[in-house]
Structures are given as structure tokens and as C-alpha cells.
Amino acid sequence: MDSKSRLKTAQMEILESLADLENHLADMYAAFAARFESSRSFWLKISRDEASHARMVLSLKRQLDAGFHFWNLEAFRPDAVKQQIQLLEQQAAFQTKSEA
């Protein structure tokens, strides 16, 4: 695989990880909306914002497919983003368990 292909693959992974993180945050905020009735509209708005962010990040994949590359995208380490996702998943599992 040449360096251009490696760069595209790495950047695609970063974008997918960031979109996944945004979607996990959207899910967490939606859970807050269900749990905290008095601030439901606030949490739902934040949840929708995060889902919108995920769609925006995924739209950048079209730019990669068109041959563009992003500078400084490497500042987002996929492993660090995945750790954040794992923490959100653990928190969601804990919340589900404590509600049962």
C-alpha cells in the first residue's frame, strides 16, 4: 500500500472513530433526557446536536473519497477516541444495571 493510500485509510479510521464517539454521546444525552424529566428538552437538544456532529464528520469521508486529505487530523488519535467510547459504553452499562 502506498503512502497516499495509508494516509487515506488512517484518516478514514479517524473520521469513523470520531463519528462513533459523537453517536455514543448522542445516546448518552438521550438517556439523560429519559432519566431527568425536568431537563428533558435540554438533553434532547444536546443529543440531536451530537447526532448532527456525527453526520457532519461522516460527510467528510466523501472528501477523502474525492481525493482530498486533511491536515492535522492526526491530532485525533483513534486509540484515544476508542478509549472514550469504551468509557461511555461502560457508563451506559452501569446505568442500565443500576436501573434494573
C-alpha positions as CSV (number, residue, x, y, z in Angstrom):
1,M,0.0,0.0,0.0
2,D,1.5,3.4,-1.0
3,S,1.7,6.3,1.4
4,K,-1.3,8.1,-0.1
5,S,-3.5,5.0,0.4
6,R,-2.2,4.6,4.0
7,L,-3.0,8.2,4.8
8,K,-6.5,7.9,3.4
9,T,-7.1,4.7,5.3
10,A,-5.8,6.3,8.6
11,Q,-7.9,9.4,8.1
12,M,-10.9,7.3,7.3
13,E,-10.4,5.4,10.6
14,I,-10.1,8.7,12.5
15,L,-13.3,10.1,11.0
16,E,-15.2,6.9,11.7
17,S,-14.0,6.8,15.3
18,L,-15.0,10.5,15.8
19,A,-18.4,9.9,14.3
20,D,-18.8,6.8,16.6
21,L,-17.9,8.9,19.6
22,E,-20.4,11.6,18.6
23,N,-23.1,8.9,18.3
24,H,-22.3,7.5,21.7
25,L,-22.5,10.9,23.2
26,A,-25.9,11.4,21.5
27,D,-27.1,8.1,23.0
28,M,-25.9,9.2,26.5
29,Y,-27.6,12.5,26.3
30,A,-30.8,10.8,25.1
31,A,-30.6,8.5,28.2
32,F,-30.2,11.6,30.3
33,A,-33.4,13.1,28.7
34,A,-35.3,9.9,29.7
35,R,-33.9,10.0,33.2
36,F,-34.1,13.7,34.0
37,E,-37.7,14.7,33.1
38,S,-37.3,18.3,34.3
39,S,-34.4,19.0,31.9
40,R,-35.6,16.6,29.1
41,S,-35.8,19.2,26.3
42,F,-32.2,20.4,27.1
43,W,-30.8,16.9,26.9
44,L,-32.7,16.0,23.8
45,K,-31.4,19.1,22.1
46,I,-27.8,18.2,23.0
47,S,-28.4,14.7,21.8
48,R,-29.6,15.9,18.4
49,D,-26.6,18.2,18.2
50,E,-24.2,15.3,18.8
51,A,-26.1,13.2,16.2
52,S,-25.7,16.1,13.8
53,H,-22.0,16.3,14.5
54,A,-21.7,12.6,13.7
55,R,-23.3,13.2,10.3
56,M,-21.0,16.1,9.6
57,V,-17.9,14.1,10.4
58,L,-19.1,11.2,8.2
59,S,-19.7,13.7,5.4
60,L,-16.0,14.4,5.4
61,K,-15.5,10.8,4.2
62,R,-16.8,12.0,0.8
63,Q,-14.0,14.5,0.7
64,L,-11.5,11.7,1.2
65,D,-13.1,9.6,-1.5
66,A,-12.8,12.6,-3.8
67,G,-9.0,12.6,-3.2
68,F,-8.7,15.4,-0.6
69,H,-6.7,14.9,2.6
70,F,-7.0,16.7,5.8
71,W,-4.1,18.4,7.6
72,N,-3.7,17.9,11.4
73,L,-6.4,15.3,11.5
74,E,-3.7,13.1,13.1
75,A,-4.1,15.2,16.3
76,F,-7.1,12.8,16.9
77,R,-5.7,9.5,17.9
78,P,-8.1,6.7,17.1
79,D,-7.0,4.7,20.2
80,A,-7.8,7.7,22.5
81,V,-11.2,8.2,20.8
82,K,-11.9,4.4,21.2
83,Q,-11.0,4.7,24.9
84,Q,-13.6,7.4,25.3
85,I,-16.1,5.3,23.6
86,Q,-15.3,2.4,25.9
87,L,-15.8,4.6,28.9
88,L,-19.2,5.7,27.6
89,E,-20.2,2.1,27.0
90,Q,-19.2,1.2,30.5
91,Q,-21.1,4.1,31.9
92,A,-24.2,3.1,29.9
93,A,-23.9,-0.5,31.1
94,F,-23.6,0.7,34.7
95,Q,-26.7,2.9,34.3
96,T,-28.7,0.1,32.8
97,K,-27.7,-2.2,35.6
98,S,-28.5,0.3,38.3
99,E,-31.9,1.0,36.9
100,A,-32.8,-2.7,36.8
